[in-house]
């Protein structure tokens, strides 16, 4: 999945969480219908998507510059 696809899915999950938290009993994401009881699943998906997006957005390597000891 590309970064853009992950971001779009993340937005859809956040929208679904918002709708359910504000009184909707169910919400549709693509072909999938999410009901109030699945809110924990949505939180987990949101967390997983956030981690994956962060992983893809940050640089793959880190460079450390160490000073000389005397």
mmCIF file as Biopython writes it, N, C-alpha, C and O atoms, coordinates in Angstrom:
data_model
#
loop_
_atom_site.group_PDB
_atom_site.id
_atom_site.type_symbol
_atom_site.label_atom_id
_atom_site.label_alt_id
_atom_site.label_comp_id
_atom_site.label_asym_id
_atom_site.label_entity_id
_atom_site.label_seq_id
_atom_site.pdbx_PDB_ins_code
_atom_site.Cartn_x
_atom_site.Cartn_y
_atom_site.Cartn_z
_atom_site.occupancy
_atom_site.B_iso_or_equiv
_atom_site.auth_seq_id
_atom_site.auth_asym_id
_atom_site.pdbx_PDB_model_num
ATOM 1   N N  . UNK A ? 1  ? 0.849   -1.176 0.000  1.0 0.0 1  A 1 
ATOM 2   C CA . UNK A ? 1  ? 0.000   0.000  0.000  1.0 0.0 1  A 1 
ATOM 3   C C  . UNK A ? 1  ? 0.894   1.238  0.000  1.0 0.0 1  A 1 
ATOM 4   O O  . UNK A ? 1  ? 1.868   1.305  0.749  1.0 0.0 1  A 1 
ATOM 5   N N  . UNK A ? 2  ? 0.560   2.213  -0.839 1.0 0.0 2  A 1 
ATOM 6   C CA . UNK A ? 2  ? 1.366   3.427  -0.923 1.0 0.0 2  A 1 
ATOM 7   C C  . UNK A ? 2  ? 1.070   4.351  0.257  1.0 0.0 2  A 1 
ATOM 8   O O  . UNK A ? 2  ? 0.084   4.176  0.973  1.0 0.0 2  A 1 
ATOM 9   N N  . UNK A ? 3  ? 1.933   5.322  0.439  1.0 0.0 3  A 1 
ATOM 10  C CA . UNK A ? 3  ? 1.745   6.297  1.512  1.0 0.0 3  A 1 
ATOM 11  C C  . UNK A ? 3  ? 0.427   7.042  1.340  1.0 0.0 3  A 1 
ATOM 12  O O  . UNK A ? 3  ? -0.282  7.290  2.315  1.0 0.0 3  A 1 
ATOM 13  N N  . UNK A ? 4  ? 0.098   7.399  0.097  1.0 0.0 4  A 1 
ATOM 14  C CA . UNK A ? 4  ? -1.154  8.118  -0.162 1.0 0.0 4  A 1 
ATOM 15  C C  . UNK A ? 4  ? -2.363  7.250  0.180  1.0 0.0 4  A 1 
ATOM 16  O O  . UNK A ? 4  ? -3.344  7.741  0.739  1.0 0.0 4  A 1 
ATOM 17  N N  . UNK A ? 5  ? -2.294  5.967  -0.155 1.0 0.0 5  A 1 
ATOM 18  C CA . UNK A ? 5  ? -3.384  5.047  0.172  1.0 0.0 5  A 1 
ATOM 19  C C  . UNK A ? 5  ? -3.535  4.887  1.680  1.0 0.0 5  A 1 
ATOM 20  O O  . UNK A ? 5  ? -4.648  4.851  2.203  1.0 0.0 5  A 1 
ATOM 21  N N  . UNK A ? 6  ? -2.392  4.793  2.377  1.0 0.0 6  A 1 
ATOM 22  C CA . UNK A ? 6  ? -2.434  4.687  3.833  1.0 0.0 6  A 1 
ATOM 23  C C  . UNK A ? 6  ? -3.067  5.921  4.458  1.0 0.0 6  A 1 
ATOM 24  O O  . UNK A ? 6  ? -3.872  5.811  5.382  1.0 0.0 6  A 1 
ATOM 25  N N  . UNK A ? 7  ? -2.701  7.102  3.951  1.0 0.0 7  A 1 
ATOM 26  C CA . UNK A ? 7  ? -3.259  8.347  4.484  1.0 0.0 7  A 1 
ATOM 27  C C  . UNK A ? 7  ? -4.758  8.434  4.219  1.0 0.0 7  A 1 
ATOM 28  O O  . UNK A ? 7  ? -5.518  8.881  5.079  1.0 0.0 7  A 1 
ATOM 29  N N  . UNK A ? 8  ? -5.184  8.010  3.035  1.0 0.0 8  A 1 
ATOM 30  C CA . UNK A ? 8  ? -6.612  8.026  2.715  1.0 0.0 8  A 1 
ATOM 31  C C  . UNK A ? 8  ? -7.380  7.071  3.625  1.0 0.0 8  A 1 
ATOM 32  O O  . UNK A ? 8  ? -8.461  7.403  4.112  1.0 0.0 8  A 1 
ATOM 33  N N  . UNK A ? 9  ? -6.823  5.895  3.850  1.0 0.0 9  A 1 
ATOM 34  C CA . UNK A ? 9  ? -7.473  4.918  4.738  1.0 0.0 9  A 1 
ATOM 35  C C  . UNK A ? 9  ? -7.513  5.448  6.173  1.0 0.0 9  A 1 
ATOM 36  O O  . UNK A ? 9  ? -8.514  5.281  6.870  1.0 0.0 9  A 1 
ATOM 37  N N  . UNK A ? 10 ? -6.422  6.087  6.612  1.0 0.0 10 A 1 
ATOM 38  C CA . UNK A ? 10 ? -6.349  6.657  7.952  1.0 0.0 10 A 1 
ATOM 39  C C  . UNK A ? 10 ? -7.442  7.719  8.125  1.0 0.0 10 A 1 
ATOM 40  O O  . UNK A ? 10 ? -8.113  7.764  9.156  1.0 0.0 10 A 1 
ATOM 41  N N  . UNK A ? 11 ? -7.614  8.564  7.115  1.0 0.0 11 A 1 
ATOM 42  C CA . UNK A ? 11 ? -8.655  9.587  7.161  1.0 0.0 11 A 1 
ATOM 43  C C  . UNK A ? 11 ? -10.038 8.952  7.261  1.0 0.0 11 A 1 
ATOM 44  O O  . UNK A ? 11 ? -10.884 9.418  8.025  1.0 0.0 11 A 1 
ATOM 45  N N  . UNK A ? 12 ? -10.269 7.893  6.493  1.0 0.0 12 A 1 
ATOM 46  C CA . UNK A ? 12 ? -11.565 7.200  6.532  1.0 0.0 12 A 1 
ATOM 47  C C  . UNK A ? 12 ? -11.826 6.586  7.903  1.0 0.0 12 A 1 
ATOM 48  O O  . UNK A ? 12 ? -12.949 6.636  8.404  1.0 0.0 12 A 1 
ATOM 49  N N  . UNK A ? 13 ? -10.794 6.009  8.509  1.0 0.0 13 A 1 
ATOM 50  C CA . UNK A ? 13 ? -10.948 5.405  9.840  1.0 0.0 13 A 1 
ATOM 51  C C  . UNK A ? 13 ? -11.229 6.492  10.874 1.0 0.0 13 A 1 
ATOM 52  O O  . UNK A ? 13 ? -12.094 6.317  11.732 1.0 0.0 13 A 1 
ATOM 53  N N  . UNK A ? 14 ? -10.510 7.613  10.804 1.0 0.0 14 A 1 
ATOM 54  C CA . UNK A ? 14 ? -10.761 8.715  11.738 1.0 0.0 14 A 1 
ATOM 55  C C  . UNK A ? 14 ? -12.183 9.250  11.592 1.0 0.0 14 A 1 
ATOM 56  O O  . UNK A ? 14 ? -12.838 9.569  12.583 1.0 0.0 14 A 1 
ATOM 57  N N  . UNK A ? 15 ? -12.653 9.345  10.351 1.0 0.0 15 A 1 
ATOM 58  C CA . UNK A ? 15 ? -14.017 9.802  10.100 1.0 0.0 15 A 1 
ATOM 59  C C  . UNK A ? 15 ? -15.031 8.830  10.727 1.0 0.0 15 A 1 
ATOM 60  O O  . UNK A ? 15 ? -16.009 9.251  11.345 1.0 0.0 15 A 1 
ATOM 61  N N  . UNK A ? 16 ? -14.783 7.548  10.558 1.0 0.0 16 A 1 
ATOM 62  C CA . UNK A ? 16 ? -15.678 6.535  11.126 1.0 0.0 16 A 1 
ATOM 63  C C  . UNK A ? 16 ? -15.692 6.612  12.650 1.0 0.0 16 A 1 
ATOM 64  O O  . UNK A ? 16 ? -16.758 6.542  13.262 1.0 0.0 16 A 1 
ATOM 65  N N  . UNK A ? 17 ? -14.529 6.754  13.263 1.0 0.0 17 A 1 
ATOM 66  C CA . UNK A ? 17 ? -14.441 6.875  14.726 1.0 0.0 17 A 1 
ATOM 67  C C  . UNK A ? 17 ? -15.236 8.091  15.184 1.0 0.0 17 A 1 
ATOM 68  O O  . UNK A ? 17 ? -16.005 8.010  16.141 1.0 0.0 17 A 1 
ATOM 69  N N  . UNK A ? 18 ? -15.051 9.216  14.501 1.0 0.0 18 A 1 
ATOM 70  C CA . UNK A ? 18 ? -15.754 10.444 14.854 1.0 0.0 18 A 1 
ATOM 71  C C  . UNK A ? 18 ? -17.264 10.265 14.762 1.0 0.0 18 A 1 
ATOM 72  O O  . UNK A ? 18 ? -17.994 10.669 15.667 1.0 0.0 18 A 1 
ATOM 73  N N  . UNK A ? 19 ? -17.734 9.665  13.680 1.0 0.0 19 A 1 
ATOM 74  C CA . UNK A ? 19 ? -19.177 9.456  13.506 1.0 0.0 19 A 1 
ATOM 75  C C  . UNK A ? 19 ? -19.747 8.585  14.618 1.0 0.0 19 A 1 
ATOM 76  O O  . UNK A ? 19 ? -20.788 8.904  15.192 1.0 0.0 19 A 1 
ATOM 77  N N  . UNK A ? 20 ? -19.063 7.489  14.920 1.0 0.0 20 A 1 
ATOM 78  C CA . UNK A ? 20 ? -19.564 6.565  15.942 1.0 0.0 20 A 1 
ATOM 79  C C  . UNK A ? 20 ? -19.519 7.217  17.326 1.0 0.0 20 A 1 
ATOM 80  O O  . UNK A ? 20 ? -20.452 7.065  18.114 1.0 0.0 20 A 1 
ATOM 81  N N  . UNK A ? 21 ? -18.438 7.941  17.620 1.0 0.0 21 A 1 
ATOM 82  C CA . UNK A ? 21 ? -18.343 8.616  18.921 1.0 0.0 21 A 1 
ATOM 83  C C  . UNK A ? 21 ? -19.419 9.695  19.077 1.0 0.0 21 A 1 
ATOM 84  O O  . UNK A ? 21 ? -19.797 10.043 20.196 1.0 0.0 21 A 1 
ATOM 85  N N  . UNK A ? 22 ? -19.902 10.213 17.961 1.0 0.0 22 A 1 
ATOM 86  C CA . UNK A ? 22 ? -20.915 11.259 18.016 1.0 0.0 22 A 1 
ATOM 87  C C  . UNK A ? 22 ? -22.325 10.744 17.772 1.0 0.0 22 A 1 
ATOM 88  O O  . UNK A ? 22 ? -23.207 11.514 17.392 1.0 0.0 22 A 1 
ATOM 89  N N  . UNK A ? 23 ? -22.549 9.449  17.984 1.0 0.0 23 A 1 
ATOM 90  C CA . UNK A ? 23 ? -23.905 8.926  17.993 1.0 0.0 23 A 1 
ATOM 91  C C  . UNK A ? 23 ? -24.320 7.996  16.883 1.0 0.0 23 A 1 
ATOM 92  O O  . UNK A ? 23 ? -25.362 7.352  17.000 1.0 0.0 23 A 1 
ATOM 93  N N  . UNK A ? 24 ? -23.561 7.891  15.810 1.0 0.0 24 A 1 
ATOM 94  C CA . UNK A ? 24 ? -23.941 6.973  14.742 1.0 0.0 24 A 1 
ATOM 95  C C  . UNK A ? 24 ? -23.797 5.534  15.241 1.0 0.0 24 A 1 
ATOM 96  O O  . UNK A ? 24 ? -22.872 5.226  15.993 1.0 0.0 24 A 1 
ATOM 97  N N  . UNK A ? 25 ? -24.691 4.676  14.833 1.0 0.0 25 A 1 
ATOM 98  C CA . UNK A ? 25 ? -24.614 3.279  15.249 1.0 0.0 25 A 1 
ATOM 99  C C  . UNK A ? 25 ? -23.746 2.446  14.319 1.0 0.0 25 A 1 
ATOM 100 O O  . UNK A ? 25 ? -23.249 1.389  14.707 1.0 0.0 25 A 1 
ATOM 101 N N  . UNK A ? 26 ? -23.564 2.919  13.097 1.0 0.0 26 A 1 
ATOM 102 C CA . UNK A ? 26 ? -22.685 2.223  12.166 1.0 0.0 26 A 1 
ATOM 103 C C  . UNK A ? 26 ? -22.149 3.203  11.140 1.0 0.0 26 A 1 
ATOM 104 O O  . UNK A ? 26 ? -22.691 4.292  10.955 1.0 0.0 26 A 1 
ATOM 105 N N  . UNK A ? 27 ? -21.068 2.795  10.472 1.0 0.0 27 A 1 
ATOM 106 C CA . UNK A ? 27 ? -20.430 3.648  9.479  1.0 0.0 27 A 1 
ATOM 107 C C  . UNK A ? 27 ? -19.862 2.746  8.401  1.0 0.0 27 A 1 
ATOM 108 O O  . UNK A ? 27 ? -19.430 1.628  8.681  1.0 0.0 27 A 1 
ATOM 109 N N  . UNK A ? 28 ? -19.863 3.226  7.187  1.0 0.0 28 A 1 
ATOM 110 C CA . UNK A ? 28 ? -19.387 2.432  6.074  1.0 0.0 28 A 1 
ATOM 111 C C  . UNK A ? 28 ? -18.041 2.953  5.569  1.0 0.0 28 A 1 
ATOM 112 O O  . UNK A ? 28 ? -17.897 4.146  5.302  1.0 0.0 28 A 1 
ATOM 113 N N  . UNK A ? 29 ? -17.052 2.056  5.438  1.0 0.0 29 A 1 
ATOM 114 C CA . UNK A ? 29 ? -15.746 2.358  4.855  1.0 0.0 29 A 1 
ATOM 115 C C  . UNK A ? 29 ? -15.595 1.424  3.659  1.0 0.0 29 A 1 
ATOM 116 O O  . UNK A ? 29 ? -15.349 0.229  3.826  1.0 0.0 29 A 1 
ATOM 117 N N  . UNK A ? 30 ? -15.740 1.962  2.474  1.0 0.0 30 A 1 
ATOM 118 C CA . UNK A ? 30 ? -15.674 1.126  1.275  1.0 0.0 30 A 1 
ATOM 119 C C  . UNK A ? 30 ? -16.790 0.098  1.294  1.0 0.0 30 A 1 
ATOM 120 O O  . UNK A ? 30 ? -17.964 0.457  1.381  1.0 0.0 30 A 1 
ATOM 121 N N  . UNK A ? 31 ? -16.443 -1.154 1.215  1.0 0.0 31 A 1 
ATOM 122 C CA . UNK A ? 31 ? -17.420 -2.244 1.220  1.0 0.0 31 A 1 
ATOM 123 C C  . UNK A ? 31 ? -17.726 -2.740 2.634  1.0 0.0 31 A 1 
ATOM 124 O O  . UNK A ? 31 ? -18.590 -3.598 2.817  1.0 0.0 31 A 1 
ATOM 125 N N  . UNK A ? 32 ? -17.030 -2.212 3.622  1.0 0.0 32 A 1 
ATOM 126 C CA . UNK A ? 32 ? -17.145 -2.715 4.993  1.0 0.0 32 A 1 
ATOM 127 C C  . UNK A ? 32 ? -18.042 -1.817 5.836  1.0 0.0 32 A 1 
ATOM 128 O O  . UNK A ? 32 ? -17.903 -0.594 5.804  1.0 0.0 32 A 1 
ATOM 129 N N  . UNK A ? 33 ? -18.955 -2.409 6.584  1.0 0.0 33 A 1 
ATOM 130 C CA . UNK A ? 33 ? -19.794 -1.660 7.515  1.0 0.0 33 A 1 
ATOM 131 C C  . UNK A ? 33 ? -19.256 -1.886 8.919  1.0 0.0 33 A 1 
ATOM 132 O O  . UNK A ? 33 ? -19.060 -3.024 9.346  1.0 0.0 33 A 1 
ATOM 133 N N  . UNK A ? 34 ? -19.019 -0.787 9.633  1.0 0.0 34 A 1 
ATOM 134 C CA . UNK A ? 34 ? -18.487 -0.859 10.987 1.0 0.0 34 A 1 
ATOM 135 C C  . UNK A ? 34 ? -19.591 -0.445 11.947 1.0 0.0 34 A 1 
ATOM 136 O O  . UNK A ? 34 ? -20.205 0.608  11.774 1.0 0.0 34 A 1 
ATOM 137 N N  . UNK A ? 35 ? -19.843 -1.261 12.947 1.0 0.0 35 A 1 
ATOM 138 C CA . UNK A ? 35 ? -20.872 -0.967 13.941 1.0 0.0 35 A 1 
ATOM 139 C C  . UNK A ? 35 ? -20.238 -0.470 15.233 1.0 0.0 35 A 1 
ATOM 140 O O  . UNK A ? 35 ? -19.032 -0.600 15.443 1.0 0.0 35 A 1 
ATOM 141 N N  . UNK A ? 36 ? -21.071 0.097  16.088 1.0 0.0 36 A 1 
ATOM 142 C CA . UNK A ? 36 ? -20.600 0.673  17.344 1.0 0.0 36 A 1 
ATOM 143 C C  . UNK A ? 36 ? -19.709 -0.291 18.125 1.0 0.0 36 A 1 
ATOM 144 O O  . UNK A ? 36 ? -18.695 0.126  18.683 1.0 0.0 36 A 1 
ATOM 145 N N  . UNK A ? 37 ? -20.065 -1.549 18.171 1.0 0.0 37 A 1 
ATOM 146 C CA . UNK A ? 37 ? -19.284 -2.535 18.923 1.0 0.0 37 A 1 
ATOM 147 C C  . UNK A ? 37 ? -17.876 -2.724 18.394 1.0 0.0 37 A 1 
ATOM 148 O O  . UNK A ? 37 ? -17.016 -3.267 19.088 1.0 0.0 37 A 1 
ATOM 149 N N  . UNK A ? 38 ? -17.633 -2.277 17.157 1.0 0.0 38 A 1 
ATOM 150 C CA . UNK A ? 38 ? -16.313 -2.437 16.542 1.0 0.0 38 A 1 
ATOM 151 C C  . UNK A ? 38 ? -15.408 -1.223 16.767 1.0 0.0 38 A 1 
ATOM 152 O O  . UNK A ? 38 ? -14.371 -1.101 16.116 1.0 0.0 38 A 1 
ATOM 153 N N  . UNK A ? 39 ? -15.780 -0.347 17.659 1.0 0.0 39 A 1 
ATOM 154 C CA . UNK A ? 39 ? -14.997 0.863  17.895 1.0 0.0 39 A 1 
ATOM 155 C C  . UNK A ? 39 ? -13.573 0.526  18.328 1.0 0.0 39 A 1 
ATOM 156 O O  . UNK A ? 39 ? -12.632 1.205  17.918 1.0 0.0 39 A 1 
ATOM 157 N N  . UNK A ? 40 ? -13.398 -0.499 19.141 1.0 0.0 40 A 1 
ATOM 158 C CA . UNK A ? 40 ? -12.055 -0.909 19.569 1.0 0.0 40 A 1 
ATOM 159 C C  . UNK A ? 40 ? -11.218 -1.338 18.370 1.0 0.0 40 A 1 
ATOM 160 O O  . UNK A ? 40 ? -10.016 -1.079 18.318 1.0 0.0 40 A 1 
ATOM 161 N N  . UNK A ? 41 ? -11.855 -1.989 17.416 1.0 0.0 41 A 1 
ATOM 162 C CA . UNK A ? 41 ? -11.160 -2.397 16.196 1.0 0.0 41 A 1 
ATOM 163 C C  . UNK A ? 41 ? -10.713 -1.171 15.406 1.0 0.0 41 A 1 
ATOM 164 O O  . UNK A ? 41 ? -9.606  -1.144 14.868 1.0 0.0 41 A 1 
ATOM 165 N N  . UNK A ? 42 ? -11.574 -0.161 15.338 1.0 0.0 42 A 1 
ATOM 166 C CA . UNK A ? 42 ? -11.214 1.065  14.641 1.0 0.0 42 A 1 
ATOM 167 C C  . UNK A ? 42 ? -10.047 1.775  15.322 1.0 0.0 42 A 1 
ATOM 168 O O  . UNK A ? 42 ? -9.151  2.281  14.646 1.0 0.0 42 A 1 
ATOM 169 N N  . UNK A ? 43 ? -10.051 1.816  16.648 1.0 0.0 43 A 1 
ATOM 170 C CA . UNK A ? 43 ? -8.932  2.424  17.372 1.0 0.0 43 A 1 
ATOM 171 C C  . UNK A ? 43 ? -7.632  1.696  17.045 1.0 0.0 43 A 1 
ATOM 172 O O  . UNK A ? 43 ? -6.597  2.333  16.850 1.0 0.0 43 A 1 
ATOM 173 N N  . UNK A ? 44 ? -7.679  0.383  16.985 1.0 0.0 44 A 1 
ATOM 174 C CA . UNK A ? 44 ? -6.497  -0.422 16.673 1.0 0.0 44 A 1 
ATOM 175 C C  . UNK A ? 44 ? -6.033  -0.139 15.246 1.0 0.0 44 A 1 
ATOM 176 O O  . UNK A ? 44 ? -4.838  0.035  15.006 1.0 0.0 44 A 1 
ATOM 177 N N  . UNK A ? 45 ? -6.970  -0.091 14.301 1.0 0.0 45 A 1 
ATOM 178 C CA . UNK A ? 45 ? -6.614  0.218  12.915 1.0 0.0 45 A 1 
ATOM 179 C C  . UNK A ? 45 ? -5.987  1.597  12.803 1.0 0.0 45 A 1 
ATOM 180 O O  . UNK A ? 45 ? -5.002  1.780  12.088 1.0 0.0 45 A 1 
ATOM 181 N N  . UNK A ? 46 ? -6.559  2.572  13.512 1.0 0.0 46 A 1 
ATOM 182 C CA . UNK A ? 46 ? -6.031  3.936  13.471 1.0 0.0 46 A 1 
ATOM 183 C C  . UNK A ? 46 ? -4.601  3.968  13.991 1.0 0.0 46 A 1 
ATOM 184 O O  . UNK A ? 46 ? -3.733  4.620  13.410 1.0 0.0 46 A 1 
ATOM 185 N N  . UNK A ? 47 ? -4.364  3.261  15.085 1.0 0.0 47 A 1 
ATOM 186 C CA . UNK A ? 47 ? -3.030  3.207  15.668 1.0 0.0 47 A 1 
ATOM 187 C C  . UNK A ? 47 ? -2.040  2.547  14.705 1.0 0.0 47 A 1 
ATOM 188 O O  . UNK A ? 47 ? -0.937  3.052  14.496 1.0 0.0 47 A 1 
ATOM 189 N N  . UNK A ? 48 ? -2.441  1.422  14.126 1.0 0.0 48 A 1 
ATOM 190 C CA . UNK A ? 48 ? -1.568  0.716  13.185 1.0 0.0 48 A 1 
ATOM 191 C C  . UNK A ? 48 ? -1.257  1.566  11.955 1.0 0.0 48 A 1 
ATOM 192 O O  . UNK A ? 48 ? -0.114  1.612  11.500 1.0 0.0 48 A 1 
ATOM 193 N N  . UNK A ? 49 ? -2.278  2.239  11.419 1.0 0.0 49 A 1 
ATOM 194 C CA . UNK A ? 49 ? -2.072  3.090  10.254 1.0 0.0 49 A 1 
ATOM 195 C C  . UNK A ? 49 ? -1.160  4.272  10.582 1.0 0.0 49 A 1 
ATOM 196 O O  . UNK A ? 49 ? -0.295  4.631  9.783  1.0 0.0 49 A 1 
ATOM 197 N N  . UNK A ? 50 ? -1.351  4.875  11.755 1.0 0.0 50 A 1 
ATOM 198 C CA . UNK A ? 50 ? -0.492  5.993  12.174 1.0 0.0 50 A 1 
ATOM 199 C C  . UNK A ? 50 ? 0.965   5.566  12.263 1.0 0.0 50 A 1 
ATOM 200 O O  . UNK A ? 50 ? 1.860   6.288  11.823 1.0 0.0 50 A 1 
ATOM 201 N N  . UNK A ? 51 ? 1.199   4.389  12.835 1.0 0.0 51 A 1 
ATOM 202 C CA . UNK A ? 51 ? 2.571   3.878  12.959 1.0 0.0 51 A 1 
ATOM 203 C C  . UNK A ? 51 ? 3.185   3.616  11.591 1.0 0.0 51 A 1 
ATOM 204 O O  . UNK A ? 51 ? 4.346   3.951  11.357 1.0 0.0 51 A 1 
ATOM 205 N N  . UNK A ? 52 ? 2.416   3.023  10.691 1.0 0.0 52 A 1 
ATOM 206 C CA . UNK A ? 52 ? 2.926   2.724  9.357  1.0 0.0 52 A 1 
ATOM 207 C C  . UNK A ? 52 ? 3.213   4.006  8.576  1.0 0.0 52 A 1 
ATOM 208 O O  . UNK A ? 52 ? 4.222   4.087  7.875  1.0 0.0 52 A 1 
ATOM 209 N N  . UNK A ? 53 ? 2.343   5.000  8.688  1.0 0.0 53 A 1 
ATOM 210 C CA . UNK A ? 53 ? 2.565   6.281  8.017  1.0 0.0 53 A 1 
ATOM 211 C C  . UNK A ? 53 ? 3.823   6.945  8.569  1.0 0.0 53 A 1 
ATOM 212 O O  . UNK A ? 53 ? 4.643   7.452  7.803  1.0 0.0 53 A 1 
ATOM 213 N N  . UNK A ? 54 ? 3.979   6.946  9.879  1.0 0.0 54 A 1 
ATOM 214 C CA . UNK A ? 54 ? 5.171   7.542  10.495 1.0 0.0 54 A 1 
ATOM 215 C C  . UNK A ? 54 ? 6.437   6.828  10.038 1.0 0.0 54 A 1 
ATOM 216 O O  . UNK A ? 54 ? 7.455   7.464  9.765  1.0 0.0 54 A 1 
ATOM 217 N N  . UNK A ? 55 ? 6.366   5.514  9.957  1.0 0.0 55 A 1 
ATOM 218 C CA . UNK A ? 55 ? 7.525   4.726  9.535  1.0 0.0 55 A 1 
ATOM 219 C C  . UNK A ? 55 ? 7.926   5.084  8.106  1.0 0.0 55 A 1 
ATOM 220 O O  . UNK A ? 55 ? 9.113   5.194  7.799  1.0 0.0 55 A 1 
ATOM 221 N N  . UNK A ? 56 ? 6.933   5.265  7.233  1.0 0.0 56 A 1 
ATOM 222 C CA . UNK A ? 56 ? 7.233   5.589  5.837  1.0 0.0 56 A 1 
ATOM 223 C C  . UNK A ? 56 ? 7.688   7.034  5.649  1.0 0.0 56 A 1 
ATOM 224 O O  . UNK A ? 56 ? 8.437   7.330  4.717  1.0 0.0 56 A 1 
ATOM 225 N N  . UNK A ? 57 ? 7.248   7.925  6.513  1.0 0.0 57 A 1 
ATOM 226 C CA . UNK A ? 57 ? 7.595   9.338  6.364  1.0 0.0 57 A 1 
ATOM 227 C C  . UNK A ? 57 ? 8.955   9.689  6.951  1.0 0.0 57 A 1 
ATOM 228 O O  . UNK A ? 57 ? 9.567   10.666 6.521  1.0 0.0 57 A 1 
ATOM 229 N N  . UNK A ? 58 ? 9.442   8.930  7.910  1.0 0.0 58 A 1 
ATOM 230 C CA . UNK A ? 58 ? 10.724  9.287  8.513  1.0 0.0 58 A 1 
ATOM 231 C C  . UNK A ? 58 ? 11.881  8.691  7.711  1.0 0.0 58 A 1 
ATOM 232 O O  . UNK A ? 58 ? 11.716  7.687  7.019  1.0 0.0 58 A 1 
ATOM 233 N N  . UNK A ? 59 ? 13.025  9.307  7.810  1.0 0.0 59 A 1 
ATOM 234 C CA . UNK A ? 59 ? 14.185  8.795  7.058  1.0 0.0 59 A 1 
ATOM 235 C C  . UNK A ? 59 ? 14.536  7.369  7.486  1.0 0.0 59 A 1 
ATOM 236 O O  . UNK A ? 59 ? 14.309  6.979  8.632  1.0 0.0 59 A 1 
ATOM 237 N N  . UNK A ? 60 ? 15.083  6.613  6.567  1.0 0.0 60 A 1 
ATOM 238 C CA . UNK A ? 60 ? 15.415  5.218  6.839  1.0 0.0 60 A 1 
ATOM 239 C C  . UNK A ? 60 ? 16.727  5.055  7.613  1.0 0.0 60 A 1 
ATOM 240 O O  . UNK A ? 60 ? 16.951  4.009  8.223  1.0 0.0 60 A 1 
ATOM 241 N N  . UNK A ? 61 ? 17.576  6.050  7.597  1.0 0.0 61 A 1 
ATOM 242 C CA . UNK A ? 61 ? 18.839  5.901  8.309  1.0 0.0 61 A 1 
ATOM 243 C C  . UNK A ? 61 ? 19.102  7.130  9.168  1.0 0.0 61 A 1 
ATOM 244 O O  . UNK A ? 61 ? 18.608  8.225  8.895  1.0 0.0 61 A 1 
ATOM 245 N N  . UNK A ? 62 ? 19.876  6.921  10.190 1.0 0.0 62 A 1 
ATOM 246 C CA . UNK A ? 62 ? 20.251  7.989  11.103 1.0 0.0 62 A 1 
ATOM 247 C C  . UNK A ? 62 ? 21.775  8.064  11.134 1.0 0.0 62 A 1 
ATOM 248 O O  . UNK A ? 62 ? 22.456  7.040  11.175 1.0 0.0 62 A 1 
ATOM 249 N N  . UNK A ? 63 ? 22.289  9.265  11.115 1.0 0.0 63 A 1 
ATOM 250 C CA . UNK A ? 63 ? 23.733  9.458  11.156 1.0 0.0 63 A 1 
ATOM 251 C C  . UNK A ? 63 ? 24.077  10.130 12.473 1.0 0.0 63 A 1 
ATOM 252 O O  . UNK A ? 63 ? 23.475  11.135 12.850 1.0 0.0 63 A 1 
ATOM 253 N N  . UNK A ? 64 ? 25.044  9.567  13.160 1.0 0.0 64 A 1 
ATOM 254 C CA . UNK A ? 64 ? 25.526  10.159 14.414 1.0 0.0 64 A 1 
ATOM 255 C C  . UNK A ? 64 ? 26.940  10.675 14.201 1.0 0.0 64 A 1 
ATOM 256 O O  . UNK A ? 64 ? 27.775  10.005 13.594 1.0 0.0 64 A 1 
ATOM 257 N N  . UNK A ? 65 ? 27.195  11.864 14.704 1.0 0.0 65 A 1 
ATOM 258 C CA . UNK A ? 65 ? 28.535  12.425 14.638 1.0 0.0 65 A 1 
ATOM 259 C C  . UNK A ? 65 ? 29.095  12.406 16.039 1.0 0.0 65 A 1 
ATOM 260 O O  . UNK A ? 65 ? 28.583  13.078 16.934 1.0 0.0 65 A 1 
ATOM 261 N N  . UNK A ? 66 ? 30.136  11.643 16.222 1.0 0.0 66 A 1 
ATOM 262 C CA . UNK A ? 66 ? 30.722  11.506 17.562 1.0 0.0 66 A 1 
ATOM 263 C C  . UNK A ? 66 ? 31.983  12.353 17.657 1.0 0.0 66 A 1 
ATOM 264 O O  . UNK A ? 66 ? 32.810  12.370 16.746 1.0 0.0 66 A 1 
ATOM 265 N N  . UNK A ? 67 ? 32.112  13.055 18.779 1.0 0.0 67 A 1 
ATOM 266 C CA . UNK A ? 67 ? 33.311  13.864 19.009 1.0 0.0 67 A 1 
ATOM 267 C C  . UNK A ? 67 ? 34.462  12.987 19.432 1.0 0.0 67 A 1 
ATOM 268 O O  . UNK A ? 67 ? 34.274  11.855 19.877 1.0 0.0 67 A 1 
ATOM 269 N N  . UNK A ? 68 ? 35.654  13.522 19.287 1.0 0.0 68 A 1 
ATOM 270 C CA . UNK A ? 68 ? 36.850  12.789 19.685 1.0 0.0 68 A 1 
ATOM 271 C C  . UNK A ? 68 ? 37.080  12.897 21.183 1.0 0.0 68 A 1 
ATOM 272 O O  . UNK A ? 68 ? 36.914  13.968 21.767 1.0 0.0 68 A 1 
ATOM 273 N N  . UNK A ? 69 ? 37.452  11.812 21.790 1.0 0.0 69 A 1 
ATOM 274 C CA . UNK A ? 69 ? 37.787  11.836 23.216 1.0 0.0 69 A 1 
ATOM 275 C C  . UNK A ? 69 ? 39.261  12.105 23.378 1.0 0.0 69 A 1 
ATOM 276 O O  . UNK A ? 69 ? 40.075  11.655 22.572 1.0 0.0 69 A 1 
ATOM 277 N N  . UNK A ? 70 ? 39.599  12.815 24.386 1.0 0.0 70 A 1 
ATOM 278 C CA . UNK A ? 70 ? 41.025  13.089 24.682 1.0 0.0 70 A 1 
ATOM 279 C C  . UNK A ? 70 ? 41.481  12.401 25.898 1.0 0.0 70 A 1 
ATOM 280 O O  . UNK A ? 70 ? 42.644  12.528 26.279 1.0 0.0 70 A 1 
#
